[in-house]
Amino acid sequence: MNKDKKAVKKLKKYNQDHIIKLLNKLEGKEKENLLKQIEEINLNEIIRLYDTLVEEKIAKKSKIEAIEYLDKAKLSKKQISRFTSLGDDVIKKGEYAVVTMAGGQGTRLGHKGPKGTFKLDVYGKGKYLFEILAENLKEANMIYNKVIPWYIMTSNENYLETLNFLEKNNYFGYPKDHTKLFIQGKIPLIDTKGKLLINKDMKIKEVSDGNGSVFSSLKNAGILKQMKEKNIKWIFIGGVDNVILKMVDPLLLGIAIDKHLQIASKTVTKANPHENVGVFCKINGHPKVIEYSELEDKLAKEKDENGQLKYGNAHIMCNLFSIKAIEKISEEHLKYHKTIKKNSYIDENGNEVIPTNPNSYKFESFIFDSFEFFDNIAILNTKREDEFAPIKNKEGSDSPKTAKELYEKYWNSKK
Ligand code: UTP
């Protein structure tokens, strides 16, 4: 069977007649590209995810418990100094690296371009999110007299734009030969009727497949191997959109080392029982982050013997992994979650449609689902105003406005 016929057969089987129409209209290189894509995409898997993935609920038979954590405010000076010095040693030896996950679509913020290229209006002149991260790392390099390798995960879609932006801005003064971009996995979007979306370039629209992709993407891009050659033992993995994120914290690292744990995470206390954040718990003896939507109201409000929320440690995308942990996770399969998002597409008449409401499903794996592969995790509960100022939404909570206030308040307090 020739390529065209094979593609048409596959598309028919999964009710994607609109893509057949598109295929018939295209010629030359454009047609070749689309044929190649149809051949490569695992439509069976996408349709299966679309059909079967429903909002996950915690199974009734699961045993859910509160998770142990350390409260930074309650650590003694002696403890802080012991943990910090354990962490310092690793960083001084050059065994520490940082990964920034910048492959998200940033649909809620709606900034045109990769989220890291968003300029936050701080201190008059403003700062780009990548600039804020570079500054944070440069400061750590000064303290440790070392250059910490910085890896930036982009999506297939935003790789070139991110690269050009960083090149144009000279990596905001971060040593270029210690900075490396890599591309994460991708997956097609599907609309609410089970149809694939068409992109502006007349291909099937594929987007990044969630931040849980970081482990396999580090491996597939050859970075894990590179890290091992450089004798890197610990890797911090954070997002691009928390403007006071501390990527190099010897305290968190020292706690993981002291407790002989391979993974660690910083948390902040949930602002109220109904704050829209995932929280840590243990399920069937393994660490897990439960999404806000999955946590029963009774559990969300439950208090411990000290009057604190029992499930009050919010996951803030501030995670640390040993290289062994990353190797282990990269061999596992992280499950996909289904989220509905706003995504533009090309309609049957060739016009671009920019939806005003969420119109399509995105399948994403989440970094925190990797925690379940371990028996334990070191959790350090910290002060929100010192650690967490995210930019998620255009307006309201977790927006540029709130992040600006928190950023300036944080740095003013350091003066
Ligand atoms: P979010 O899940 O908050 O997504 O990402 P987002 O892309 O920033 O925004 P929305 O949901 O579309 O509005 C948390 C972090 O994970 C990264 C993001 O770039 C951000 O740093 N991420 C997310 C990836 O690197 N890849 C992905 O596929 C998804």
Boltz pocket constraint, residues with backbone or C-beta under 6 A from the ligand:
constraints:
  - pocket:
      binder: B
      contacts: [[A, 101], [A, 102], [A, 103], [A, 104], [A, 105], [A, 106], [A, 107], [A, 108], [A, 109], [A, 115], [A, 153], [A, 184], [A, 185], [A, 208], [A, 209], [A, 210], [A, 211], [A, 213], [A, 238], [A, 239], [A, 240], [A, 241], [A, 317], [A, 364], [A, 391], [A, 392]]
      max_distance: 6.0
